[in-house]
Amino acid sequence: MMIAYKSRRLLAAVTGILLTGTALAQQDRPPPLPIEPTGIIETLPAAYPPSWFLVQDAGFFHMSDGKVYVIDTAADTLASQVKGTFNVSMIGNITQSPERGEIYAAETFHTRGSRGDRIDVLTVFDQTTLAPKGEVILPKGKRFMGMPERYALLIMDNGRWLGVANFSPATSVTLIDLDTRKIVGEIPTPGCVLVYPTGTRGFSSLCADGRFLSTELAADGSVAKQTRTDVFFNSDTTPIFEHPAVIGSTAFFPSIAGLVYPVDIGGPVAKVGEPWNLVPEAERAQKWAPAGIGLIDKDDQGRFYIIMHPDAKDGSYQGGGPEVWVYDAAAKKRVQRIKLQSWGLSLAVSRGENPVLMVVNPADMSLEMYNTGSGEFIKTISGFGQETPLMVNGSK
């Protein structure tokens, strides 16, 4: 009995000590946070500011989980820089329609995740909520699937139609009516890939034999005419990049050898002009040449920006470079050299009177920002979950 009594006294003493300690600890704690409501979706502005970029992380090492981040480069903190994100599966390609307030993505899914039946879709995202608001089922196993491209999707006919480039390896373009979200038809482009704007209601594709194939469309979306241009490059000896900078009605296609081909895309048929050299004669001995993935872009002042590297050799055209060179397209003249902090793989330029330059650093996959007026480094944006942001786009 005495043992039981002492045990009860000991237990009471310990309990008292614990309660006292808990009370003292609670006195030092801040009051509990209020319960936050769930299910609230913040919205983005209907018109994105010029400082916003769409950063496409392809998820190269787990491609079914690619993402697009909406980044405000003018913000100072990481929390305020990341405005939102949405998934784009299996190295999808995106394009933006500010007029419709929509972002389009060509994606691929499988019914069992990494296996099962393949489903290709064009997903329509709401630009203000970044939530999917519709989709179009695409022909299975046809859409172009490779490194992200700016011209794998093309909005045409004053925003009415969207073309989706196919490569299976047969090449064609799936035409979609954006009003009805239905497929209008599939247009064969034998031997020619991607969709570049040509005229108001048409597109051109780049061909392996060194030509363009220009497709003119009738009002109902059927093919009115297809025209192949003359050969202007050799895929084996004088290849060009499939990435152009489009300024007004001219698309500037750089070549691996350091030339740039101006292509008039204002009419229904692409017209290739005389190429000119990106590298001044005094520097050609250093073998400067373009390189990278998303290696070229333009601003609203008629300039284009391109990643360049010295000591170019066979195969180095994919690796990026240490400088970005800026050209006055009309004057056919380099007007600036921007020396990068480290190395650049892809780039994009914002719109507006005072554009900024975003460059992807392949060493740590961070985003480096530069002042296009002075060429000075501004800051690094990183740590937002990015892994392989292989393509970046200024918002429209």
C-alpha positions as semicolon CSV with decimal commas, in nm:
position;residue;x (nm);y (nm);z (nm)
1;M;0,000;0,000;0,000
2;M;0,287;0,237;0,096
3;I;0,454;0,171;-0,236
4;A;0,135;0,251;-0,428
5;Y;0,091;0,573;-0,227
6;K;0,447;0,690;-0,300
7;S;0,402;0,607;-0,667
8;R;0,090;0,820;-0,683
9;R;0,271;1,111;-0,517
10;L;0,561;1,079;-0,761
11;L;0,325;1,068;-1,058
12;A;0,141;1,375;-0,931
13;A;0,469;1,564;-0,887
14;V;0,591;1,472;-1,237
15;T;0,256;1,571;-1,387
16;G;0,271;1,903;-1,207
17;I;0,617;1,973;-1,338
18;L;0,513;1,887;-1,695
19;L;0,203;2,106;-1,679
20;T;0,402;2,394;-1,536
21;G;0,665;2,356;-1,808
22;T;0,396;2,341;-2,077
23;A;0,230;2,656;-1,940
24;L;0,561;2,842;-1,935
25;A;0,643;2,727;-2,289
26;Q;0,303;2,838;-2,415
27;Q;0,363;3,184;-2,270
28;D;0,664;3,222;-2,505
29;R;0,480;3,106;-2,817
30;P;0,297;3,339;-3,055
31;P;-0,081;3,294;-3,079
32;P;-0,198;3,026;-3,323
33;L;-0,249;3,129;-3,684
34;P;-0,607;3,166;-3,805
35;I;-0,747;2,883;-4,015
36;E;-0,699;2,968;-4,381
37;P;-0,979;2,902;-4,628
38;T;-0,906;2,647;-4,901
39;G;-1,001;2,632;-5,267
40;I;-0,906;2,992;-5,341
41;I;-0,736;3,047;-5,679
42;E;-0,538;3,366;-5,725
43;T;-0,561;3,512;-6,075
44;L;-0,298;3,672;-6,293
45;P;-0,361;3,988;-6,496
46;A;-0,534;3,942;-6,830
47;A;-0,243;4,124;-6,997
48;Y;0,099;4,007;-6,883
49;P;0,351;4,286;-6,808
50;P;0,659;4,310;-7,033
51;S;0,884;4,192;-6,748
52;W;0,713;3,850;-6,740
53;F;0,863;3,544;-6,909
54;L;0,738;3,191;-6,976
55;V;1,018;2,957;-6,870
56;Q;0,971;2,608;-7,013
57;D;1,135;2,335;-6,808
58;A;1,123;2,027;-7,028
59;G;1,184;1,788;-6,737
60;F;1,452;1,629;-6,952
61;F;1,522;1,349;-6,704
62;H;1,152;1,282;-6,633
63;M;0,978;1,409;-6,942
64;S;0,621;1,332;-6,837
65;D;0,651;1,602;-6,569
66;G;0,759;1,907;-6,766
67;K;0,653;2,250;-6,642
68;V;0,615;2,608;-6,753
69;Y;0,692;2,876;-6,494
70;V;0,556;3,229;-6,525
71;I;0,838;3,449;-6,393
72;D;0,830;3,822;-6,316
73;T;1,189;3,933;-6,369
74;A;1,123;4,279;-6,221
75;A;1,043;4,138;-5,875
76;D;1,315;4,124;-5,611
77;T;1,230;3,812;-5,409
78;L;1,182;3,456;-5,526
79;A;0,834;3,443;-5,375
80;S;0,724;3,741;-5,582
81;Q;0,913;3,636;-5,897
82;V;0,720;3,310;-5,943
83;K;0,370;3,409;-6,049
84;G;0,251;3,055;-6,126
85;T;0,322;2,727;-6,302
86;F;0,147;2,461;-6,507
87;N;0,247;2,119;-6,636
88;V;0,332;2,037;-6,996
89;S;0,387;1,665;-7,048
90;M;0,645;1,489;-7,268
91;I;0,850;1,781;-7,402
92;G;0,543;1,971;-7,512
93;N;0,555;2,289;-7,716
94;I;0,375;2,606;-7,621
95;T;0,251;2,930;-7,772
96;Q;0,057;3,220;-7,627
97;S;-0,246;3,413;-7,755
98;P;-0,289;3,730;-7,549
99;E;-0,590;3,825;-7,763
100;R;-0,775;3,514;-7,648
101;G;-0,614;3,510;-7,304
102;E;-0,496;3,156;-7,366
103;I;-0,174;2,951;-7,373
104;Y;-0,164;2,638;-7,592
105;A;0,046;2,330;-7,531
106;A;0,089;2,016;-7,743
107;E;0,126;1,731;-7,494
108;T;0,144;1,351;-7,477
109;F;0,010;1,118;-7,207
110;H;-0,008;0,742;-7,157
111;T;-0,296;0,569;-6,984
112;R;-0,065;0,393;-6,738
113;G;0,177;0,678;-6,681
114;S;0,494;0,550;-6,840
115;R;0,313;0,294;-7,058
116;G;-0,026;0,213;-7,204
117;D;-0,220;0,378;-7,483
118;R;-0,074;0,705;-7,607
119;I;-0,293;1,015;-7,612
120;D;-0,179;1,335;-7,786
121;V;-0,368;1,654;-7,704
122;L;-0,360;2,026;-7,756
123;T;-0,433;2,166;-7,411
124;V;-0,585;2,513;-7,377
125;F;-0,474;2,692;-7,057
126;D;-0,645;2,999;-6,916
127;Q;-0,384;3,274;-6,904
128;T;-0,521;3,425;-6,583
129;T;-0,560;3,106;-6,376
130;L;-0,311;2,877;-6,559
131;A;-0,580;2,608;-6,534
132;P;-0,670;2,390;-6,835
133;K;-0,997;2,508;-6,985
134;G;-1,023;2,274;-7,284
135;E;-0,839;2,036;-7,511
136;V;-0,835;1,898;-7,862
137;I;-0,745;1,531;-7,912
138;L;-0,472;1,517;-8,177
139;P;-0,399;1,233;-8,420
140;K;-0,213;0,973;-8,216
141;G;0,161;0,939;-8,256
142;K;0,209;1,226;-8,500
143;R;0,292;1,550;-8,321
144;F;0,651;1,676;-8,331
145;M;0,831;1,558;-8,018
146;G;1,189;1,676;-7,968
147;M;1,371;1,965;-7,805
148;P;1,128;2,253;-7,740
149;E;1,068;2,468;-8,047
150;R;0,910;2,811;-8,087
151;Y;0,764;2,717;-8,424
152;A;0,617;2,373;-8,356
153;L;0,288;2,559;-8,300
154;L;0,167;2,857;-8,502
155;I;-0,139;3,082;-8,465
156;M;-0,257;3,210;-8,802
157;D;-0,552;3,366;-8,991
158;N;-0,580;3,654;-8,741
159;G;-0,597;3,418;-8,444
160;R;-0,860;3,184;-8,588
161;W;-0,647;2,876;-8,658
162;L;-0,359;2,700;-8,492
163;G;-0,116;2,471;-8,673
164;V;0,053;2,180;-8,494
165;A;0,369;2,044;-8,656
166;N;0,381;1,664;-8,695
167;F;0,685;1,438;-8,736
168;S;0,625;1,065;-8,717
169;P;0,865;1,055;-8,925
170;A;0,616;1,158;-9,194
171;T;0,573;1,535;-9,180
172;S;0,246;1,725;-9,181
173;V;0,053;2,000;-8,999
174;T;-0,269;1,949;-8,805
175;L;-0,493;2,255;-8,845
176;I;-0,725;2,342;-8,554
177;D;-1,012;2,591;-8,543
178;L;-0,964;2,777;-8,214
179;D;-1,324;2,900;-8,209
180;T;-1,476;2,552;-8,219
181;R;-1,171;2,363;-8,087
182;K;-1,208;2,110;-8,363
183;I;-0,958;1,976;-8,615
184;V;-1,006;2,128;-8,959
185;G;-0,773;1,886;-9,134
186;E;-0,422;1,753;-9,173
187;I;-0,194;1,907;-9,434
188;P;0,095;1,695;-9,569
189;T;0,433;1,871;-9,588
190;P;0,652;1,590;-9,728
191;G;1,016;1,633;-9,633
192;C;0,952;1,966;-9,457
193;V;0,904;2,041;-9,086
194;L;0,772;2,304;-8,843
195;V;0,535;2,595;-8,908
196;Y;0,661;2,946;-8,980
197;P;0,422;3,232;-9,057
198;T;0,371;3,319;-9,423
199;G;0,119;3,585;-9,523
200;T;-0,209;3,616;-9,337
201;R;-0,353;3,271;-9,397
202;G;-0,070;3,030;-9,454
203;F;0,258;2,889;-9,331
204;S;0,595;2,767;-9,451
205;S;0,798;2,463;-9,348
206;L;1,172;2,408;-9,368
207;C;1,278;2,123;-9,595
208;A;1,570;1,882;-9,570
209;D;1,669;1,952;-9,930
210;G;1,742;2,319;-9,852
211;R;1,412;2,477;-9,953
212;F;1,094;2,614;-9,800
213;L;0,755;2,463;-9,869
214;S;0,496;2,742;-9,852
215;T;0,131;2,643;-9,800
216;E;-0,154;2,879;-9,885
217;L;-0,487;2,798;-9,720
218;A;-0,839;2,863;-9,846
219;A;-1,105;3,017;-9,622
220;D;-1,227;2,672;-9,517
221;G;-0,879;2,555;-9,416
222;S;-0,817;2,341;-9,722
223;V;-0,496;2,373;-9,921
224;A;-0,523;2,636;-10,192
225;K;-0,165;2,600;-10,315
226;Q;0,174;2,466;-10,212
227;T;0,497;2,610;-10,351
228;R;0,855;2,491;-10,305
229;T;1,120;2,763;-10,317
230;D;1,460;2,732;-10,476
231;V;1,736;2,562;-10,278
232;F;1,922;2,812;-10,059
233;F;2,133;2,589;-9,831
234;N;2,281;2,239;-9,821
235;S;2,191;2,025;-9,521
236;D;2,523;1,842;-9,537
237;T;2,770;2,121;-9,606
238;T;2,602;2,455;-9,519
239;P;2,323;2,374;-9,268
240;I;2,112;2,640;-9,099
241;F;1,939;2,652;-8,761
242;E;1,564;2,598;-8,762
243;H;1,533;2,887;-8,511
244;P;1,464;3,228;-8,666
245;A;1,413;3,572;-8,520
246;V;1,102;3,722;-8,681
247;I;1,110;4,101;-8,713
248;G;0,813;4,250;-8,894
249;S;0,768;4,050;-9,213
250;T;1,124;3,912;-9,221
251;A;1,251;3,595;-9,053
252;F;1,626;3,585;-8,990
253;F;1,765;3,229;-8,998
254;P;2,126;3,191;-8,873
255;S;2,353;2,928;-9,019
256;I;2,603;2,709;-8,837
257;A;2,882;2,877;-9,037
258;G;2,790;3,223;-8,906
259;L;2,576;3,362;-9,187
260;V;2,218;3,484;-9,150
261;Y;1,950;3,440;-9,418
262;P;1,674;3,703;-9,432
263;V;1,347;3,546;-9,546
264;D;1,052;3,761;-9,653
265;I;0,743;3,599;-9,498
266;G;0,501;3,884;-9,568
267;G;0,352;3,720;-9,876
268;P;0,204;3,376;-9,934
269;V;0,539;3,230;-10,046
270;A;0,865;3,258;-9,850
271;K;1,129;3,458;-10,037
272;V;1,490;3,403;-9,933
273;G;1,723;3,702;-9,960
274;E;2,099;3,724;-9,980
275;P;2,277;3,605;-9,666
276;W;2,517;3,827;-9,476
277;N;2,791;3,747;-9,228
278;L;2,727;3,776;-8,855
279;V;3,101;3,794;-8,782
280;P;3,300;4,105;-8,875
281;E;3,592;4,026;-9,102
282;A;3,851;4,116;-8,839
283;E;3,720;3,847;-8,605
284;R;3,662;3,559;-8,845
285;A;4,002;3,409;-8,771
286;Q;3,876;3,341;-8,418
287;K;3,600;3,123;-8,570
288;W;3,306;3,284;-8,396
289;A;2,973;3,116;-8,476
290;P;2,618;3,076;-8,338
291;A;2,540;2,797;-8,091
292;G;2,271;2,687;-7,849
293;I;1,915;2,557;-7,829
294;G;1,689;2,862;-7,812
295;L;1,979;3,066;-7,941
296;I;1,807;3,366;-8,106
297;D;1,533;3,617;-8,029
298;K;1,436;3,976;-8,114
299;D;1,316;4,294;-7,948
300;D;1,061;4,556;-8,052
301;Q;1,332;4,794;-8,176
302;G;1,429;4,586;-8,479
303;R;1,728;4,413;-8,323
304;F;1,798;4,043;-8,286
305;Y;2,012;3,872;-8,024
306;I;2,211;3,553;-8,078
307;I;2,441;3,336;-7,864
308;M;2,790;3,316;-8,012
309;H;3,101;3,109;-7,935
310;P;3,464;3,117;-8,060
311;D;3,669;2,828;-8,192
312;A;3,370;2,672;-8,365
313;K;3,417;2,318;-8,485
314;D;3,209;2,022;-8,597
315;G;2,938;1,958;-8,337
316;S;2,991;2,271;-8,127
317;Y;2,676;2,440;-8,261
318;Q;2,460;2,291;-7,984
319;G;2,670;2,389;-7,684
320;G;2,593;2,758;-7,646
321;G;2,852;3,027;-7,588
322;P;3,002;3,299;-7,366
323;E;2,860;3,604;-7,546
324;V;2,537;3,738;-7,693
325;W;2,577;3,953;-8,001
326;V;2,313;4,211;-8,091
327;Y;2,237;4,316;-8,448
328;D;2,052;4,599;-8,616
329;A;1,860;4,388;-8,866
330;A;1,790;4,669;-9,112
331;A;2,151;4,790;-9,113
332;K;2,289;4,431;-9,122
333;K;2,531;4,533;-8,853
334;R;2,640;4,416;-8,510
335;V;2,571;4,693;-8,261
336;Q;2,659;4,533;-7,927
337;R;2,844;4,247;-7,758
338;I;2,715;4,127;-7,423
339;K;2,970;3,921;-7,230
340;L;2,791;3,670;-7,012
341;Q;2,869;3,592;-6,649
342;S;2,938;3,231;-6,741
343;W;2,781;3,059;-7,043
344;G;2,453;3,071;-7,231
345;L;2,244;2,791;-7,379
346;S;1,912;2,960;-7,459
347;L;1,786;3,316;-7,448
348;A;1,475;3,532;-7,473
349;V;1,412;3,906;-7,487
350;S;1,123;4,094;-7,330
351;R;0,901;4,327;-7,527
352;G;0,868;4,702;-7,477
353;E;1,088;5,010;-7,496
354;N;1,344;4,891;-7,242
355;P;1,379;4,516;-7,299
356;V;1,574;4,284;-7,074
357;L;1,763;3,975;-7,181
358;M;1,716;3,637;-7,012
359;V;1,989;3,375;-7,064
360;V;1,986;3,012;-6,944
361;N;2,311;2,911;-6,773
362;P;2,358;2,537;-6,849
363;A;2,602;2,486;-6,561
364;D;2,337;2,524;-6,289
365;M;2,026;2,590;-6,504
366;S;1,979;2,934;-6,350
367;L;1,840;3,235;-6,535
368;E;2,069;3,533;-6,581
369;M;1,923;3,876;-6,653
370;Y;2,101;4,150;-6,852
371;N;2,028;4,512;-6,939
372;T;2,006;4,528;-7,317
373;G;2,097;4,897;-7,322
374;S;2,423;4,874;-7,130
375;G;2,483;4,499;-7,153
376;E;2,534;4,490;-6,776
377;F;2,444;4,189;-6,566
378;I;2,136;4,254;-6,350
379;K;2,078;3,945;-6,137
380;T;2,034;3,569;-6,128
381;I;1,695;3,404;-6,084
382;S;1,713;3,051;-5,948
383;G;1,582;2,813;-5,685
384;F;1,222;2,807;-5,809
385;G;1,225;2,434;-5,887
386;Q;1,380;2,450;-6,232
387;E;1,584;2,156;-6,360
388;T;1,620;2,185;-6,739
389;P;1,470;2,515;-6,862
390;L;1,575;2,455;-7,222
391;M;1,344;2,715;-7,378
392;V;1,248;3,059;-7,247
393;N;0,998;3,300;-7,400
394;G;0,915;3,661;-7,337
395;S;0,545;3,697;-7,261
396;K;0,318;3,844;-7,526
